Amino acid sequence: MIREDLRNIAIIAHVDHGKTTLVDEMLKQGGAFRENQVVADRVMDSDAIERERGITILAKNTAAHYNDVKINIIDTPGHADFGGEVERILKMVNGVVLLVDAAEGPMPQTRFVLQKALELGHKIIIAVNKIDRPDARCYEVVDEVLELLLDLDATEEQLESPVLFCSGRDGTASLSPEKGENLNPLFDAILSHIDPPEGEENGSLQVLVSAIDYNDYVGRIGIGRVERGEIRQNQEVMVADFHESKAPYKGRIVSLSQIEGLKRVPVENAKVGDIIIFSGIEKITIGDTLCAVSEVDPLPFVKISEPTVEMTFSVNDSPFAGREGKFVTSRQIRDRLYKELLKDVSLRISETENNDSLKVAGRGEMHLSILIENMRREGYEFSVNPPHVLMKEIDGVLCEPVERLLIDVPEGAVGSVMEKLGSRKGELLQMNPQGSRMRIEFLIPSRGLFGYRSEFLTDTKGEGILNTIFDSYQPYKGEIPRRSNGSLICYETGVSVVYGMYNAQERGTLFIDAGIDVYEGMVIGMSPKNEDLVVNICKKKQLTNTRASGSDDALRLIPPRRMSLEESLEFLAEDVLLEITPSNIRIRKQILDNNLRAKANSKLKN
């Protein structure tokens, strides 16, 4: 059976190359909204963090209609830390639209997602996006994509993929760099170039689960494509796993729905090629196959890539513990982390000897910081240790994860960037000038990038672009020096006052304002020297007959440096923790008492 009335495609690209914006326009022109309906920009980014950061974290399913053909579109994440999502989603589709920025060209994540699509033998439509940029170089970018396809051993058919030039923002596509009128050329290319789904209509049921959702009312929700046969509501099925990690078991499909536009529409049954959403099977997970009870025949599934970075999540034990959070106990934190496992298969959680802490491993700092930010917004309070990489022993050799790093910097900043990356064990692969900028590619240990992003932005005056993607495990590269700055540490518990802060700001850069509650051992700033300094920012001026309190008005404070969650994580050192609460993110020393910490440090030196 060949479903000519259906196409399943994924839109793949690097971060910020315009996937979600293009999908918006495809939905508008594909009849998903009423003519007068008010629709938010980047309607597919439904999560608050996705909208704020302008990134897609979870793959989203939607559907548009064109010439009586239903086109299931999956908008995939572009950030390397969410590559596990892309890998799985590609199993549900028959082809991909590869989106490439008309100025930036192929980037590290473009290579990663394209490689996955080629491995699955998918047909490709190349879409050069943002052709209205003043620095667009359309034909050069097309050549770069073809070079990348050659590099990735694409087949002859894949090398002859159709090329379109789009403006996702304006909702236009054309066969030449001149601006088109609408997205019809893209829709036409999808219908003519991407194969329709096909399979045995009357065979025994096979549905491969490629994504998981979660709902407090119905529990786990499975998302997958019908590969063979037909699935019906209330049908009894067998759940099996190709890798045989568990014995097959019976389940029942309680609810069944498909996507229309942005809505989930209940259906009675679904045929070969349909992407379905179902509930009723509590333990369903990614990689499982729903089979007919009479014939258990699981489909092969690629194992999810292993995590590379680990952090320890612990109960908050600072003097301010329990003041701001709604969920503060180890049981609540543990339950929340295990609940995250239900929908995030790239995450790993392991117990520690201490009941108050858990080790959480993910695909990168961004992956874990999104989890931390979500928990913070939900009212959780906890502390985290500095991130560290997960080592592996391969053939008796200790190996560490290595990233492929691509940076785009102004020519004047090349020297300082090369010097910094050299000291962090970066290995130069290639350098290519592009106008007044330089594009440089490195291989660098994952741990060499901890704390580097903020330094990079300073060195390039905010004009540099930095992208990374996991490359491989390689033999351990040796010691890498940590940050060269020390911390300014609070001397006592109290409230920060202008007089104390005015004296402290001469010693380094402060992170907080006056009038903030602080405690002993809390990190309130950064010292320019490679040593920690204890400062008393709660110190008030002694008042006498000749010294009035009003003369404090003359003291000018330098505005503090506001640290984001990512910057705070980068700032952490071995003896520093991050206290996370719904209202505040505080950096603190592991040992809060100044005297005890000084003794512990002198023991280490001896």
C-alpha positions in Angstrom: 0.0 0.0 0.0 1.4 3.4 -1.0 -0.2 6.5 0.8 -0.2 9.1 -2.0 -2.4 11.3 0.3 0.3 11.6 2.9 3.9 12.8 3.4 6.0 12.7 6.6 8.9 15.2 6.7 11.3 16.6 9.3 12.8 20.0 9.2 16.5 19.8 10.3 19.0 22.6 10.7 21.6 24.2 13.0 20.5 26.5 15.9 18.8 29.7 14.8 18.7 29.0 11.1 15.0 29.6 11.1 13.3 26.2 11.3 10.5 27.2 13.6 9.7 30.4 11.8 9.5 28.5 8.5 7.1 26.0 10.0 4.9 28.9 11.2 4.5 30.1 7.6 4.0 26.5 6.3 1.1 26.1 8.8 -0.4 29.5 7.8 -0.2 28.8 4.1 -1.2 25.1 4.6 -4.6 26.1 6.1 -3.9 25.3 9.8 -5.3 28.7 11.0 -8.4 30.7 10.1 -7.7 33.7 7.9 -8.4 36.2 10.7 -6.8 34.1 13.5 -4.1 35.9 15.6 -1.1 33.6 15.9 2.0 34.2 18.0 5.4 34.1 16.3 7.3 30.8 16.5 4.0 29.2 17.5 5.7 25.7 17.7 8.0 26.8 20.6 5.3 26.2 23.2 7.6 26.1 26.2 8.4 29.4 28.1 12.2 28.8 28.0 12.0 28.0 24.2 10.3 31.3 23.6 12.7 33.3 25.8 15.9 31.8 24.3 14.6 31.4 20.8 15.6 27.7 20.7 13.6 24.5 20.2 14.2 22.0 22.9 11.7 19.3 22.1 10.7 18.1 18.7 7.1 19.2 17.8 4.6 17.5 15.5 2.2 19.4 13.3 0.4 19.0 10.0 -0.5 21.1 7.0 -2.5 20.3 3.9 -1.6 21.1 0.3 -3.4 19.9 -2.9 -5.4 17.3 -0.8 -2.2 15.8 0.6 -1.6 15.9 4.4 2.0 16.8 5.2 3.1 15.8 8.7 5.9 18.2 9.7 8.2 17.7 12.6 10.2 20.7 13.8 13.4 19.4 15.4 15.8 21.0 17.9 19.0 22.5 16.5 21.1 22.6 19.6 23.7 19.8 20.0 22.6 18.9 23.5 19.2 17.8 22.2 20.6 15.7 19.4 19.0 12.6 21.0 15.6 14.1 20.0 16.7 14.5 16.3 18.1 11.0 16.1 14.8 9.4 17.1 12.4 11.7 15.2 14.1 10.9 11.9 12.8 7.3 12.3 9.2 8.6 11.8 9.7 10.4 8.5 10.5 9.6 4.8 12.5 12.7 4.0 13.9 15.9 5.4 14.1 19.6 4.5 17.6 20.7 5.3 17.6 24.4 6.2 20.8 26.3 5.9 21.3 30.0 6.7 22.2 32.0 3.5 25.0 33.8 5.3 26.4 31.3 7.8 26.2 28.2 5.6 26.6 24.7 7.0 27.5 24.6 10.8 28.5 21.8 13.1 24.9 20.8 13.9 24.0 20.9 10.2 26.6 18.2 9.7 25.3 16.1 12.6 21.6 16.1 11.6 22.4 15.6 7.9 24.6 12.6 8.7 21.8 11.0 10.7 19.4 11.6 7.8 21.8 10.2 5.2 22.4 7.1 7.4 18.7 6.4 7.3 18.7 6.8 3.5 16.3 9.7 3.6 15.6 11.9 0.5 16.7 15.6 1.1 15.4 19.0 0.0 18.0 21.7 0.5 16.4 25.0 1.5 18.7 28.1 1.7 16.9 30.3 4.2 17.2 34.0 5.1 18.0 35.0 1.5 16.9 38.6 2.4 19.9 39.0 4.7 22.3 41.8 3.4 25.3 39.4 3.8 23.6 36.5 2.1 25.8 34.4 -0.2 23.3 32.0 -1.7 25.3 30.2 -4.4 28.4 29.8 -2.2 26.3 28.2 0.5 24.8 25.8 -2.0 28.3 24.7 -3.0 29.2 24.3 0.7 26.2 22.1 1.3 27.1 19.9 -1.7 30.7 19.6 -0.4 29.3 18.5 2.9 27.1 15.9 1.2 30.2 14.6 -0.6 32.1 14.6 2.7 29.4 12.5 4.3 29.3 9.9 1.5 25.9 10.8 0.2 24.4 8.7 -2.7 24.1 10.1 -6.2 20.4 10.6 -5.7 21.0 12.6 -2.5 23.7 14.7 -4.3 21.0 15.7 -6.9 18.6 16.9 -4.2 16.4 19.9 -5.2 17.6 23.3 -4.0 15.2 26.1 -3.0 15.8 29.6 -1.8 13.5 30.7 1.1 12.6 33.5 3.4 11.0 31.9 6.4 10.0 35.3 7.9 8.2 36.4 4.7 6.9 32.9 3.9 8.3 32.7 0.4 10.3 30.1 -1.6 11.7 30.1 -5.1 14.0 28.1 -7.4 16.4 31.1 -7.7 17.8 33.6 -5.1 15.1 36.1 -6.2 12.3 36.4 -3.7 9.2 34.3 -4.5 5.5 34.9 -3.8 4.6 32.1 -1.4 5.8 28.7 -0.2 4.1 26.7 -3.0 7.5 25.8 -4.6 8.5 24.2 -1.3 5.2 22.3 -1.0 5.5 21.1 -4.6 9.1 19.9 -4.0 7.9 17.9 -0.9 5.1 16.3 -2.9 7.3 15.4 -5.9 10.6 14.5 -4.2 9.7 13.0 -0.9 8.5 9.4 -1.1 5.0 8.7 0.2 4.8 6.2 3.1 4.2 2.6 2.1 3.7 -0.7 3.9 1.6 -3.8 4.3 -2.0 -2.6 4.9 -3.2 -6.1 5.9 -0.1 -7.2 7.7 0.2 -7.7 11.5 0.5 -4.4 13.5 3.9 -2.7 13.9 4.2 0.8 15.5 7.7 2.1 16.5 7.6 4.5 19.4 9.9 7.4 18.6 8.9 10.1 21.1 7.3 10.2 24.5 5.1 12.9 26.1 3.7 13.0 29.6 0.4 14.2 31.0 -0.6 14.2 34.7 -4.0 12.9 33.9 -3.3 10.0 31.5 0.4 9.4 32.3 2.8 8.4 29.6 1.8 9.2 26.0 3.6 7.4 23.1 4.2 9.0 19.6 5.1 6.9 16.7 4.4 5.9 13.1 2.3 2.9 11.9 4.8 0.8 9.9 2.5 -2.1 9.1 -1.2 -3.0 9.6 -3.8 -0.9 11.2 -4.2 0.3 14.8 -7.6 0.9 16.5 -8.8 2.5 19.7 -9.2 -0.1 22.6 -7.1 -2.6 20.7 -5.0 -5.0 22.7 -1.3 -5.0 21.7 2.0 -6.6 22.7 4.8 -4.2 23.6 8.3 -5.5 22.6 11.8 -4.2 22.5 14.3 -5.0 19.7 17.3 -5.1 22.0 15.4 -7.5 24.3 16.1 -5.5 27.4 12.7 -6.6 28.8 10.2 -9.3 28.1 7.2 -8.5 25.8 4.0 -7.6 27.7 0.4 -6.9 26.9 -1.2 -3.4 26.9 -4.4 -1.7 25.6 -4.7 1.5 23.5 -7.0 3.6 25.6 -7.0 6.8 23.4 -5.8 7.3 19.9 -5.3 10.7 18.1 -3.5 12.3 15.1 -2.2 15.8 14.6 -4.2 18.4 12.6 -2.5 21.8 12.6 -1.5 22.3 16.2 -4.3 20.2 17.7 -4.5 16.5 18.6 -7.7 15.1 17.0 -9.1 11.8 18.4 -9.5 9.1 15.7 -11.0 5.6 15.8 -8.2 4.0 13.8 -5.0 4.7 11.8 -3.3 3.1 8.8 0.2 2.6 7.4 2.3 5.8 7.4 0.1 7.7 9.9 1.8 9.4 12.8 -0.2 8.6 15.9 -0.4 9.7 19.6 -1.7 7.1 22.0 -2.1 6.6 25.8 -3.0 3.7 28.1 0.4 1.8 28.3 2.1 3.0 31.5 5.6 1.7 30.9 5.9 2.6 27.2 9.3 4.0 26.3 11.2 5.2 23.2 12.3 2.3 21.0 9.4 0.0 22.0 7.3 -1.5 19.2 3.6 -2.1 19.5 2.9 -5.4 17.8 -0.2 -7.6 17.2 -0.8 -10.1 20.0 -0.7 -12.9 17.4 2.7 -11.9 16.0 5.4 -10.2 18.1 7.9 -8.7 15.7 9.8 -5.7 17.1 11.5 -3.1 14.8 15.2 -2.3 15.1 16.0 1.0 16.9 19.3 2.8 17.3 20.4 3.1 20.9 20.3 6.6 22.3 23.8 8.3 22.5 25.3 8.2 25.9 25.5 11.3 28.1 28.9 13.1 28.4 28.5 15.5 31.3 27.4 14.8 34.9 26.3 17.0 37.8 25.2 16.2 41.4 21.8 17.6 42.5 21.6 17.9 46.3 19.2 19.1 49.0 20.0 22.8 49.7 21.8 23.1 53.1 22.6 26.8 53.0 21.5 29.2 55.9 18.6 30.4 53.7 17.4 26.8 52.9 13.6 26.5 52.7 12.9 30.2 52.6 11.9 30.5 49.0 11.2 27.0 47.6 8.0 25.1 47.6 9.7 21.7 47.1 12.8 21.3 49.2 13.1 17.7 50.4 15.2 15.0 48.9 12.1 12.9 48.1 10.5 15.8 46.2 13.7 16.4 44.2 14.2 12.7 43.5 10.5 12.3 42.3 10.9 15.3 40.0 14.1 14.1 38.4 12.7 10.6 37.8 9.6 12.1 36.3 11.9 13.9 33.8 13.3 10.5 32.8 9.8 9.6 31.5 10.1 12.1 28.7 13.9 12.7 28.3 15.7 9.6 27.2 19.1 11.4 26.9 19.1 11.8 30.7 20.7 9.3 33.2 20.1 9.4 37.0 22.1 7.4 39.5 22.0 7.2 43.3 24.9 8.3 45.5 26.0 7.1 48.9 24.3 10.2 50.3 20.5 9.9 50.3 20.3 13.7 49.9 22.0 13.8 46.5 21.6 12.3 43.0 24.0 12.2 40.1 22.4 13.5 36.9 24.1 13.0 33.5 23.1 14.7 30.2 24.3 15.5 26.8 25.9 18.8 27.8 25.8 21.9 30.0 22.9 23.4 28.0 20.9 20.2 28.4 21.3 20.2 32.2 20.9 23.9 32.6 17.4 23.7 30.9 16.4 21.0 33.4 17.7 23.2 36.3 15.8 26.3 35.0 12.6 24.3 34.6 12.8 22.9 38.1 13.5 26.4 39.5 10.4 27.8 37.8 8.3 25.0 39.2 9.2 25.9 42.8 12.1 23.5 43.5 15.0 24.5 45.7 18.3 22.5 45.6 22.0 22.9 45.0 24.3 21.6 42.2 28.0 20.7 42.0 30.2 21.9 39.2 29.7 19.8 36.0 32.3 17.2 35.1 32.8 15.0 32.0 32.2 11.3 32.1 35.4 9.3 31.2 35.4 5.9 29.5 37.9 3.2 29.3 38.4 2.0 25.7 40.8 -0.9 25.1 42.5 -0.2 28.5 43.0 3.5 27.7 41.3 6.2 29.7 39.3 8.3 27.2 37.4 11.6 27.5 34.6 13.2 25.3 36.0 15.5 22.6 33.9 18.3 20.9 34.1 19.6 17.4 34.2 23.4 17.9 33.4 25.9 15.2 34.0 29.6 15.9 33.3 32.6 13.7 35.3 35.7 15.0 36.4 39.1 13.8 40.0 39.0 12.5 41.3 41.2 15.3 40.2 38.6 17.9 41.8 35.5 16.3 45.1 35.8 18.3 43.6 35.8 21.8 41.0 33.1 20.9 43.8 30.8 19.5 45.9 31.3 22.6 43.0 30.5 25.0 42.0 27.4 23.1 45.6 26.2 22.9 45.9 26.3 26.7 42.7 24.3 26.9 44.1 21.5 24.7 42.3 22.6 21.5 43.6 21.1 18.3 43.3 23.3 15.2 41.7 21.6 12.2 41.2 24.4 9.7 40.9 28.2 9.2 39.0 29.9 6.5 38.7 33.7 6.0 35.2 34.9 5.3 35.3 38.7 4.5 36.5 40.5 7.5 35.9 37.5 9.7 37.6 34.2 10.3 36.0 30.7 10.6 38.1 28.3 12.7 37.5 24.7 13.5 39.0 22.9 16.5 38.8 19.5 18.3 38.8 20.2 22.0 38.1 18.2 25.2 34.6 18.8 26.5 36.0 19.9 29.9 38.2 22.5 28.1 35.0 24.4 27.3 33.8 24.6 30.9 33.9 28.3 31.8 35.1 29.4 28.3 31.9 30.9 26.7 31.9 34.1 28.8 35.7 34.5 28.2 35.1 34.0 24.5 32.5 36.8 24.4 34.8 39.2 26.3 37.7 38.4 23.9 35.6 38.9 20.8 33.7 42.0 22.2 30.5 40.1 21.9 30.8 39.6 18.2 32.0 36.0 18.1 29.8 33.0 17.3 30.7 29.7 19.0 29.2 26.3 18.2 30.0 22.8 19.5 29.0 19.2 18.8 30.2 16.0 20.3 32.8 14.3 18.1 34.2 11.2 19.7 36.0 9.7 22.7 39.8 10.2 22.6 42.6 9.4 25.0 42.8 11.7 28.0 44.6 15.0 27.0 46.1 15.8 30.4 45.5 18.6 32.9 43.7 21.8 31.8 44.0 24.9 33.9 40.7 26.2 35.5 39.6 29.8 35.6 42.3 32.2 36.7 40.0 34.4 38.8 39.3 33.9 42.5 36.1 34.7 44.3 35.0 37.5 46.7 33.5 35.7 49.6 31.1 37.2 52.2 32.5 37.5 55.7 29.3 37.3 57.7 25.5 36.8 57.5 23.4 39.9 57.2 22.3 42.5 54.6 24.7 44.1 52.1 25.1 47.8 52.7 26.5 50.6 50.5 29.5 51.4 52.8 30.7 47.8 52.9 30.2 47.3 49.2 31.9 50.5 48.2 35.1 49.2 49.9 34.6 45.7 48.5 34.2 46.8 44.8 37.9 48.0 44.8 38.9 44.3 45.3 37.0 42.9 42.3 33.7 42.7 40.4 30.6 42.4 42.5 27.6 40.2 41.5 25.0 41.7 43.9 23.4 45.1 44.8 23.1 46.7 48.2 20.2 45.7 50.4 20.5 41.9 49.5 20.4 39.2 52.2 23.8 37.4 52.3 25.4 34.7 54.4 28.9 33.7 55.5 30.7 31.8 52.7 28.5 33.1 49.9 30.3 34.2 46.7 29.3 37.8 46.0 31.9 38.7 43.4 35.0 37.8 41.3 38.5 38.7 42.3 41.0 39.6 39.5 43.7 37.7 41.3 44.0 33.9 41.3 43.0 33.7 45.0 39.8 34.0 47.1 39.3 37.1 49.2 36.9 37.4 52.1 35.2 40.8 52.2 32.7 42.3 54.7 29.9 43.9 52.7 27.6 44.1 55.7 30.0 46.6 57.4 28.3 49.9 58.4 30.0 53.2 58.9 30.6 54.0 62.6 28.5 57.1 63.3 30.0 59.9 65.5 29.2 63.6 66.1 31.2 64.6 63.1 30.2 61.7 60.7 26.6 61.7 59.7 24.9 58.7 58.0 23.7 61.0 55.2 27.2 61.4 53.8 26.9 57.8 52.5 25.0 59.3 49.6 28.3 60.4 48.1 29.4 56.8 47.7 29.0 55.6 44.1 28.6 51.9 43.5 29.6 50.3 40.2 26.6 48.4 38.7 27.0 44.7 39.6 27.5 42.0 37.0 24.3 40.0 36.7 25.1 36.3 36.3 22.8 34.2 34.3 22.3 30.5 35.1 24.8 29.4 32.4 27.4 32.0 33.5 27.0 30.9 37.1 27.5 27.2 36.1 30.6 28.2 34.2 32.0 30.1 37.2 31.8 27.1 39.5 35.1 25.6 40.7 35.7 22.3 42.6 34.9 23.8 46.1 32.0 25.9 44.9 28.3 25.0 44.7 25.3 26.7 43.0 22.2 27.3 45.2 19.1 27.2 43.1 15.8 28.6 44.4 12.7 30.0 42.6 13.7 33.6 43.4 17.5 33.5 43.4 20.6 31.8 42.0 23.4 32.0 44.6 27.0 30.9 44.2 28.5 29.6 47.5 31.5 27.8 48.9 31.1 24.2 49.9 32.5 24.9 53.4 30.7 28.1 54.5 32.6 28.8 57.7 35.6 31.0 56.8 37.9 29.6 59.5 37.1 25.9 58.7 37.6 26.6 55.0 41.0 28.3 55.6 42.1 25.2 57.6 40.9 22.8 54.9 42.8 24.8 52.2 46.0 24.9 54.2 45.8 21.1 54.6 45.4 20.7 50.8 48.5 22.8 50.2 50.5 20.8 52.7 
